[in-house]
């Protein structure tokens, strides 16, 4: 339902390009996307756990901005 809600919000805002990140295998299979970014899923999930209300970002949250930049240019991300 979260994926559907995000798509509906994007449509209402007139956004034609949408980057949907999820750890739901059903959503991944629906879009047949081979691109997974597990570190981002974990960071966003942990961020979401600390929110008290619905939150929408028009840009990536600051907590993942640096990691998104590194991922864009193919730099490795190591977790220990």
C-alpha positions in Angstrom: 0.0 0.0 0.0 2.9 2.3 0.7 4.1 2.0 -2.9 0.7 2.7 -4.3 0.3 5.7 -2.0 3.7 7.1 -3.2 2.7 6.6 -6.8 -0.6 8.4 -6.2 1.1 11.3 -4.6 3.6 11.6 -7.5 0.7 11.6 -10.0 -1.2 14.3 -8.0 2.0 16.4 -8.0 2.4 15.9 -11.8 5.7 14.1 -11.4 6.6 12.0 -14.4 9.7 10.4 -13.0 9.6 8.5 -9.8 12.3 6.7 -7.9 10.6 4.1 -5.7 12.8 2.3 -3.1 11.4 -0.7 -1.2 12.4 -3.9 0.4 9.1 -5.5 -0.6 9.8 -8.4 -3.0 6.2 -8.1 -4.4 6.8 -4.4 -5.3 10.2 -5.2 -6.8 8.7 -8.0 -8.9 5.8 -5.7 -10.0 8.3 -3.3 -11.5 11.0 -5.9 -12.4 13.7 -3.7 -11.1 17.2 -5.2 -10.8 18.6 -2.2 -9.0 18.5 -2.5 -5.2 20.3 -0.2 -2.7 20.1 -2.1 0.6 22.0 0.6 2.6 19.5 3.2 1.5 16.5 1.0 2.4 17.9 0.5 5.9 18.7 4.2 6.4 15.2 5.3 5.3 13.5 2.6 7.3 15.3 3.7 10.4 14.5 7.3 9.7 10.9 6.4 9.2 10.7 4.6 12.5 11.5 7.9 14.3 8.8 9.9 12.6 5.6 10.6 14.4 3.6 11.7 11.4 3.5 11.3 7.6 6.5 13.0 6.0 7.1 13.9 2.4 10.5 15.0 1.0 10.7 16.9 -2.3 14.4 16.1 -2.2 16.4 13.3 -0.6 16.5 13.7 3.1 19.9 15.1 4.4 20.6 11.8 6.1 21.2 10.0 2.8 22.3 12.9 0.5 26.1 12.2 0.8 25.5 8.4 0.2 23.3 9.2 -2.8 26.1 11.2 -4.3 28.6 8.4 -3.8 26.2 5.9 -5.3 25.5 8.0 -8.3 29.2 7.9 -9.2 29.6 4.2 -8.4 31.7 4.6 -5.2 31.5 1.5 -2.9 29.5 1.6 0.3 30.8 -0.7 3.1 28.8 -1.6 6.2 30.5 -3.1 9.2 
